Amino acid sequence: MYVKRQDDTLGVISGTLSTLVSQAGLIGQEVGEQSEYVSRLRRVSKLTVRMLDDLDTRVDHTDSKLRRTTRQLNDFIRKNESEQLNLEDVDG
């Protein structure tokens, strides 16, 4: 009777261990998939950062060109206004 109870208990422990081994395998598989997903996210994040840096550089360059062109246009307008006033003084 005592040996039978030990055998039954060992059978239960064996079943529990089999379940744990199966769960550990599933957890390992999930961890592997999550690891791959994180790796892909890191690659995408690095690419996104590079793209944003490039965009920032291009925006700065365009802003600089726009400021220079605006300044040149304002200088041109002032010069023409001044010349027009001088012509009016001569004609006037």
Summary of the structure (lengths in Angstrom):
residues: 92
radius of gyration: 39.1
end to end distance: 131.6
largest distance: 131.6
contacts: 177
relative contact order: 0.04
helix: 98%
strand: 0%
